[in-house]
Amino acid sequence: MNWWTTDETHDPARKSWVASANGHEAFPVQNLPLGLFAPAGREARIGTAIGDHILDLRACAHAGLLGGIVADACREPALNALLGLPAAQKRGLRRRISELLSDADFRNVVENKLFAARDCELHVPARIGDYTDFYVGIHHANNVGRQFRPDNPLLPNYKYVPIGYHGRASSIRASGVAVRRPKGQRKLPDRETPSYEPTARLDYELELGVWVGAGNALGETVEIANAAKHFAGLCLLNDWSARDFQAWEYQPLGPFLAKNFHSTISPWIVTAEALAPFRVAQPARPAGDPAPLPYLLDDADQAHGAFAITLEVYLSTAKMRETGDAPFRLSTGPATNMYWTVGQILTHHASNGCNLSPGDLLGTGTISAPDRSGFGSLLEISEGGKAPIVLPNGEERCFVEDGDEIILKAAASAPGFVPIGLGLCNAVVVPAV
């Protein structure tokens, strides 16, 4: 079976006996994302989202509804072991969960293992050993580069190598955890020396998070033709950034304290298996662009390596919430604006023998569109602070203020299939200490 092949679990006619799943905008029975949740007053365990509920997979394993190595993995306190299983095992688990939730004969033995999502706390789903953030959104690279290098926004290596930097895994938090405005060094143009103070240019970045499945041993590489075997699923990622710190510190070694104070992820892993119907061709490179080097080029990856996912960013200020105003949409655009595929960034990451492990997280980098309607950061939308956004209530924003909530959403859709979502990635900014 190819990694883009669909099966009965994707059947648009399939319904769940969990009524809220049918027609659910994010979690119909065709999705079945994996996560780590804690019912009120109880310890965290592995589960899957189904409509407005969560199915306790640990309880299913204990009850004998899941078998073998899959059941053992579902009893673990995090998803690492499950993510690292072979594709056939993960497809088998998906089929079994789909059966349990769609066949009414199982309702009597499964229903008591469901929890209302509103009553549960969601956690980071895996123990993240390492986190790397890439820079595959070419329009973001162009938009930001143009602010500093108007005549040559892209650096010479961009179209040859998937650029990335090693981030900080310890400060990744699940959706809903508040973001503390960071302090750091900033150097203003009219000052001779830097100062240490709270950032005045806090920004969000609209990204996809790529969860690593099967790893590779230190010294071994990942072939591009086999990269899909190492891809476990996607989430949403907001790589919060202090732009004033970033401008001062990024030379010569790149992002550091401007990036590592907090990253927010949506807590559900939408699996590679669930995403099979939404695989599309990687957009052709513009005429004159170099072809990827051979180790990054595979026909199947080019034909099926991108995703039909629409991304959105919303802003809700404290004043908007007080008056009951709906969040304001800042941008929307397709994930196909990535210059490199998930398979290519996985392959490149391991191309020097770097060992990847199940549960590692890779960020795509900010995904932007060619025009303002799809920009993935306020740095782009406000043109570096020169063009404030005017919100419907009259408030203005160049960067994120205390009390603001940034909300990321994403939906995968394709003709003939039920759309699925990635869940919410949201956080409120609170003042610096």
N, C-alpha and C positions, 0 to 999 in steps of 0.2 A: 504493500500500500504506500502510495506517495504521500508526502506530508501535506499536500494541498487537497487530498481526496476527501470527499464528504461521505457520510454514512447515515444510517437511520436516526442517529441522535440529532442530526441537523434538519430532519424532515419538518417542513413548515406546518404540516397537519398535526404534528404531535402536540398534545395538550397534557397538562399536569393536573392531578387531583388537588394540588395546592392552588386554590382558585386565584390568588393574587398574582400567580406567575403568568397566567394567560393574558397576553397583551401588556405585560410589564415592560416599561421602556428600557430597562437595563438587564433584568435577570429572569427572562423566560426560561423554560426548560431546555431551550437550545443553547443556553450559555453555560451554566454550572461552573462558575469560577470558584477557586479555592482560596481559603483564607484561614485566619486564626482569630477565634472569637471567644469571649467569656460571658456566659449568662450571668445575670445579676447575682453577686455574692459567691460565684464559683470560679474555679481556675480555668485558664484558657485551654482550648482544644481546637483541633482541625475541623473545619466545616465547609459547606458549600452554600452559596446564596441561591435561593429559589423564591422569586417574587419578593414579598415583604418578610420572608422568614429565612432562617438558617438551619440547614440540616446538620446535625451533629454526626460527623463521620467517625469519630472515635467511638461513639455509642453504637453506631452501625457495625463497626468492627468487633466490638465486645459481644454484640448480639449474634454474631455469626453471619451477618448479612453480606460481609465482604470477606474474601478469603486470601490465604497465602501471604506473599510478601507485601501486597498492597494493604492488607489489613494491618500488618505490622507497622508499615509506614504511617498509616492513619492514626495509630496509637501514640506516635511521637509528639513531643511538645511543640514542634515547629514543622514547617513543610519541607525542610531540606532533603530528607530521605525520599520523600514522595517525588520531589522535583527531579531527583537524580535517577529515578527508575527508567528502564528502557521504554521507548515509545509504545510498544505493544502492551506493556503493563498499564501505562497511563490511559491508553485507549480503552482497555478492558475496564478500568475503573470508571471511566466516563460512561461507557455503555451500561454498567451496572447501576450507577447513580440515576441515569436517565430512566432505566427500567423501574427502579424503586419509586421514582417520583411521578411516573406517567401511567403505570399499571395499577389500577384501583385495587387489585388483589393484595397489594403490599400496604395499603393504607393503614390497616389495623396494627401492623407491626412497626411502621415507620412514623406515624403521626406523633407519637409521644416523644420522638427524637427531634422534633422541630421546635425552634424558639423564635419568638417575634424579634425581628432585627432591632426594633426600637428599644428593646429591653437589654440589648447586648452591647458590650464594649468590643470594638475591633482593634486588633493589634497589627504591628508589622508582621507579615505572615511567615517570614523565614529569618533565621540568624544570618545576617548579611556579613559575610567574612570580608568582602572587598566591594568597593564601589568605584566605578570609573564613569566619568561623564565625557561624552563625545560632542562633536560640533558639526553634525551632519545636515543641519538646516541651512542650505546654501543661501536662501534669501535673508535669513537672519545674519549670516556671515557678511553678506553684501551690505545690508542695511547698517550694521554696526561699523563695519570697516570703512564705509563711505563717510561716516562722521569724523574719522581720523585720517583717512587716506582717500580723499575724494576721487583722485585719478586712478587709484589702484587698490580698491577695497579688499580684494582677496590676496592673501599671501601666496607666493609661488607654489607651495606644496599642497594647497587645499584640494586640488582636483586629482592629486596622485595618492594621497594618504589620508585615511580617516583620522582626523585630529582628535585627541582626547587628553584628559588629565586625570590623575588618580585623586579621587575625592575622599571624603571622610564618612565612613559607614556609621560611626557611633552617633551622629547627629541626625540620622534619618528617622522621621516620625510618621506615624499613620495620620491620615486625614482627621481633622478635628482638633489636633493638638495645637495650642496657640504658639505663635512665633514671637520670640522676644527680640525687639529691635536691637541689633548688635552695636557694640562700640568698637572703634578701631582707629587706625591712622588715616587721616585724609589730608590732602595737600591742595589748598585752594589756589587758584591762579594768582590772586593778589597778595599771597603770603609767601615769605621766603622759606619758612619751615613748616613741617606738618604739625597737626594737632591730633590729640586723642579724644574722641567724642562720639556720640551716637551718629550713625549714618543719616545723612539727609537725603540720600538717593536710593532708598530701598526699592527693590524691583522684584517682580516674579519672572519666571521663565517657563513657558509652556513646553513640556517634553513628554515623551513616552519613556517608561521604565521597562527595560528588557531583563527578564529573569533568566538566569543561566540554569540549565538542567544538568545533564551529564557533564562532568568535568574532563579535564585532560591532565596527564601527569606532567610534572615539571620537566622541561626539556623537550616535550612533544608539542606538535602543532595541531591545529584543527584545519582540515582541508575544506575549502569552500563548498565542495560537493556534499560534504557531511555536516555542514554547519547547522542544518536544521535539527540534527540529533542533539545538539547542545542548547537549543532554544526551548524554554519551558513555557513562556507566556509573557503577557504585557500588563502593565498598570499605567496609571498617570503619574507624572512626576513634576513637581514644582521645585526647581532648583533656585531657591531664594538667593538674591545677589545684592550686595552693597556696592553700587556702581562707583561711588566716590573712593571707597577702599580699593576697589579693583583697578581703577585708573592709576593709582599711586603704586600699588605693589606688584602688578602683574609682570613687569619687566625686571629681571630677565628670565624668571623661572615660571611665570604663569600664575593661575588662580591659587589663592591660599585662604586667608581669613575672610576675604570678600565672599567666599562661597561655602565655607564649611560650618557655619553656625547653625544651619537648619535646612533640611530638605524634606518636603512633604510628599508622601505617596498615597495613592488610593489603596485601600487595604486588601482589595480582591485581585488575585492573579487570574486574568482571563487567559485560559490555557491555549497553547499552540493548536490543540485539537479543536477547540471551540472556534478558533479563528480561521480554520480551513476554508470556509465558504467565502471569506473576505480577502483572500489572497489575490493580488492583481499584479500585472507586469510593472516592473520598475520603469518609470518614465525614461525615455531615450535622452541621452545627454545632448546638449546643444551642439550644433555643428561647430567643429573646431576644438571641442574639448577632447582631452586624451582619453583613450580607453583605459579601464582599470588594468593594472599589471596582472599577468596571468594567474597569480596566486589568489587574486580577488575576483576572478571572472569565471562564472559558471552559467550555462544556458538556462538551467532550471531555476536558478536564483534570479536571473534577470526576468524570466517569464512569470514567476510566482512570488518574488521576494518582497513586494510592497503590500500595503494594507489599504483597503477601502474604508478608512476611518475618518470621520469628521470630528475635528477638535474645536472646542469653544472655551472662551475665558469670560468670566463674569466678575463684576465688582459690586460689593455691597458695603456702603459706608455705614458708620455708626448712626448717622443722622437718618439714612434711608431705612435702617432697621427700626429706629424709633418711630418713624412715621408710617411704617408698613409698606414702603415702596419696594417693588420687586427689584432684584439685582439687575444691574445694567450690563448688557453684553458688550465687552470691549472688542472682541474679535472672533472670527471663525474661519477655518480653513482645513484643507485635506492633509492627511499624514503623508501623502505621496509627494509632498514638498521636501522629503528627505533625499539628499544627494547620494547617500550610501544606504544599502539595505542592512537589515538586522544581521543577515548572514555574513555580510562583508565586515561589519564591525566586530562580530564574534571571531571571525577568522583572523582579522588583523590583530586583535588583542592577543591572540595566542601564537601569532606568527613568529615571535622570537623565542618561543618555548615557555612563555608565561603560563602558569597553571591556573585555570579557571576551576571553580568548585560549585556544586549545586547550591543555589541560594545567593550567589553573587548577583549584584545588580549593576546594570549598565544604563546610563542615561543617553538618550539620543542627542542631547543638545536641543536648543530652542528651535521649534518648528514654526517657521513663519511663511507667509505667502508673499508674492511679489508686490502687493499693494497693501495699504493701511488696514483694510478690512480684515486681513488675516495676520497681522503682525503679532508675534508671540511674546512681546515684552513691552513695558512702558517706555524703556529706553528708545525703542523704535517708534512707538505711537506718538510720544511727545517730542520726538526729534532731539533727544538728549536734554529735555526740559525746556526747549524753546517754544513748543506749541502745546500748551496745556489742554487736557480734555475737559470739556464742559459737560457735566452730567445733567440729566433731566431736571434735577432739583436746584440747579444753579451752582452746585459745588464744582470746584476745579481740581484736577489732579495732574501733576507731572510725574510723581512717583508715589509709592504706597505710603499712606499716612497711618498713624496709630489708630486703632479701631476699625480699619478697613478689613474686609474679608475678601480674599481672592478665591474664586471657585473655578476649578477646571472640570470640564465634562468631555466625554467622547462617546461616539456611537459608531459601530461598524454596520454597514448595510450593503446588500447586493441583491440584484433582481432574483426573485424566486426563493429568497430565504428570509427568515425572521430576523429583524435587526436585534443586535445585542449591545449592551453598554459596558463601560469599564468602571462604572460607579463614580462617586464624587471624590474629588481631591480638593479639600477646602481647609482654610486656616485663617484665623483672625490675628492681626498684628497687635501686640501689646507693647507699652512703652519700655524703653531701656531701663535697666536697674540704675 
